[in-house]
Amino acid sequence: MRCGCGHRFDGSEERVGDPVLRQKWELPEVVPLVTEHRVHGLVCPACGTAVLAEGDGISGSAFGPRLEAQIAVMAGVYRLSRRQIVELVDEMFGCPVSVGAVNATIMRISAVLADPWVELRDAVCKSEAVHADETSWRLRGESSWLWVAASALVACCRIDPTRSQAAAKELLGEDFGSFIITDRYAGYHWLDVLQQQLCWCHVIRQFTAVSERDGAPGRLGHKLLDRAREVIHAHREYLQDGHDLVWLQASLAPIREQIQALPETGLRGRHLKTRRFCADQDAPPPRRRQLARPMSRRPTRYRLTVHQLRDGASTKVLEVHGNAFITAVATITTDGQDDIVDVHLNDAGPRHLQRFIADAIADQYPPSKRPR
């Protein structure tokens, strides 16, 4: 090695400072581990029937738990097709598989995750307050809907062909008795009006859209945004300073009157969209639980999850498979158990999901994820 001045270093020179660390990452050569089980057949002396022996690790599947979990993650998280999975597993892992074997594996994983999905749904529905929303979902060229219900710790999703009250009941249960925070979509109106709380994120989004218009509609939107900021400020002060509910109600009363009065002025304007917006505003009073803040950055995470978790051989199978995988990944991003806190899908999410599935396949199902 030479210096810029031409000096050739021989290692005897004075050393200065700490060594500079430079790491190089490399992948190990992947060689599949093949375990051969020699199963003997025995003849029953009573009836003469030939019966194959049974033992630990022997199953109808030709794949082990880790390989099956990897196939499931490829399909459920990374949205690879069956044939893409066949090529990838062969090229990366050296394991020859068929399209039928991949499909059978995915169906088996769906069955493995069915019970955890039901448990998560029950945990969400028993929570004191639940955030719910729905978004469009394309399935083999047809329109479906992805419904999500989330508590402070658990998230559960369900894919349904319709955006109806029946779909909401399937997710929440007809005996749902907790508070629910929504965008006031009619699909939740089968619940008592006192259970339905307003999602201020959706309202602020609508107010912002109005404020971006020219003239009187824009001025109306800015006034509505100012009132919304006052609502959030009052709620934050209520939480931080330890005020009681009487103080909160007294603080919100004048803001509520202004929010109710402002849309009435918009009804007299000339802007058609603004008049429709004002007509649609029922102006519900900002009650205590209507002020629920967004759960960290969860809406963005859900959107990310939606675009990363879709696969299935048919509509019916995909619905079960999709529910299971969406629930598993969404829960990883929101569950505080097992030191997995606020994990991004492109970080440790799929790896943790892979371990979860592998343990479940190996009949080593981890402790319940239901919060206690």
Secondary structure as UniProt FT lines:
FT   TURN            4..5
FT   STRAND          41..43
FT   TURN            45..47
FT   STRAND          50..52
FT   TURN            56..57
FT   HELIX           65..76
FT   HELIX           82..88
FT   HELIX           89..93
FT   HELIX           99..112
FT   HELIX           114..125
FT   STRAND          129..139
FT   TURN            140..141
FT   STRAND          142..150
FT   STRAND          155..160
FT   HELIX           165..172
FT   TURN            174..175
FT   STRAND          179..182
FT   HELIX           186..188
FT   TURN            189..190
FT   TURN            193..195
FT   STRAND          196..198
FT   HELIX           200..211
FT   HELIX           215..241
FT   HELIX           245..266
FT   TURN            267..268
FT   HELIX           272..280
FT   HELIX           288..291
FT   TURN            296..297
FT   HELIX           298..306
FT   TURN            307..308
FT   HELIX           315..334
FT   HELIX           337..339
FT   TURN            345..348
FT   HELIX           349..361
FT   TURN            362..363
//
